[in-house]
């Protein structure tokens, strides 16, 4: 698993109510993807690169978390090459549910 190979401890559960879980964390449907995680109080939606998560945890913005919407083939963990990950649209999910670009 991608995050485990980047040093993260991952506890995986199959949640049939994941859409409700995602919504309870403040992640809007427009940012939905195939995985939802919580890392140190932040929601991580989709195949967000580990570098982006590290920046989030270092800077600790007042936000809900990060999202990489959809299931892009070139995203981390989807078989894409690391060189193409920077081209993927990672967004900061603000507390009001709005999205803004998040470079890492």
Wavefront OBJ file of the C-alpha trace (Angstrom):
o trace
v 0.000 0.000 0.000
v 1.301 3.431 -1.018
v 1.026 5.205 2.330
v 2.515 2.272 4.226
v 5.507 2.334 1.883
v 5.889 5.995 2.907
v 6.065 5.195 6.617
v 2.406 5.577 7.586
v 0.636 3.177 9.900
v -2.646 2.368 8.151
v -5.732 0.749 9.658
v -8.085 -0.199 6.805
v -11.806 -0.783 7.233
v -14.497 -1.368 4.634
v -17.264 1.102 5.471
v -20.491 0.846 3.485
v -21.407 4.261 4.936
v -18.253 5.952 3.684
v -20.176 8.781 1.950
v -21.791 9.683 5.261
v -18.431 9.375 7.027
v -16.812 11.661 4.440
v -19.629 14.202 4.860
v -19.309 14.066 8.658
v -15.671 15.094 8.273
v -16.645 18.111 6.156
v -15.452 16.799 2.788
v -17.912 17.916 0.080
v -19.211 15.573 -2.621
v -17.302 17.626 -5.218
v -14.073 16.344 -3.640
v -15.168 12.701 -3.365
v -12.838 9.873 -4.246
v -12.473 6.192 -3.435
v -10.785 6.409 -0.008
v -11.303 8.549 3.073
v -8.764 8.721 5.881
v -8.219 10.715 9.031
v -4.638 11.715 9.789
v -3.968 13.643 12.986
v -7.412 15.251 12.856
v -7.378 16.065 9.127
v -9.510 14.351 6.492
v -7.563 12.925 3.554
v -9.786 12.134 0.581
v -8.483 10.047 -2.306
v -4.981 9.242 -3.499
v -3.277 12.302 -2.007
v 0.541 12.173 -2.368
v 2.452 11.565 0.867
v 4.414 14.786 0.298
v 1.174 16.797 0.406
v 0.111 15.095 3.637
v 3.515 15.819 5.184
v 3.203 19.521 4.243
v -0.319 19.622 5.714
v 0.901 18.145 8.999
v 3.884 20.502 9.133
v 1.958 23.694 8.361
v -1.271 22.693 10.170
v -3.619 25.102 8.390
v -7.088 25.800 9.776
v -8.787 23.427 7.348
v -10.711 20.176 7.122
v -7.992 18.392 5.159
v -6.860 17.495 1.653
v -8.557 15.910 -1.344
v -7.567 14.512 -4.713
v -11.030 14.084 -6.284
v -11.991 11.150 -8.457
v -9.687 8.270 -9.251
v -6.982 9.627 -11.594
v -4.930 6.838 -13.152
v -1.730 8.835 -12.629
v -2.255 9.305 -8.877
v -0.163 7.676 -6.116
v -1.272 4.124 -5.478
v -3.051 3.906 -8.835
v -0.026 2.802 -10.833
v 1.114 6.220 -11.997
v 4.732 7.310 -11.971
v 5.966 9.684 -9.263
v 6.930 12.235 -11.913
v 3.246 12.662 -12.869
v 1.889 13.049 -9.332
v 2.637 16.764 -9.189
v 0.207 17.199 -12.089
v -2.685 15.853 -10.017
v -5.107 18.423 -8.518
v -4.680 18.265 -4.742
v -7.039 20.623 -2.932
v -7.135 22.053 0.556
v -10.629 21.466 1.915
v -11.573 24.538 3.919
v -13.837 24.429 6.970
v -16.716 25.903 4.921
v -16.412 23.055 2.384
v -14.782 25.183 -0.295
v -11.680 23.943 -2.123
v -8.460 25.755 -2.960
v -5.345 24.543 -4.731
v -2.672 22.992 -2.527
v 0.819 22.730 -3.977
v 3.396 20.592 -2.237
l 1 2 3 4 5 6 7 8 9 10 11 12 13 14 15 16 17 18 19 20 21 22 23 24 25 26 27 28 29 30 31 32 33 34 35 36 37 38 39 40 41 42 43 44 45 46 47 48 49 50 51 52 53 54 55 56 57 58 59 60 61 62 63 64 65 66 67 68 69 70 71 72 73 74 75 76 77 78 79 80 81 82 83 84 85 86 87 88 89 90 91 92 93 94 95 96 97 98 99 100 101 102 103 104
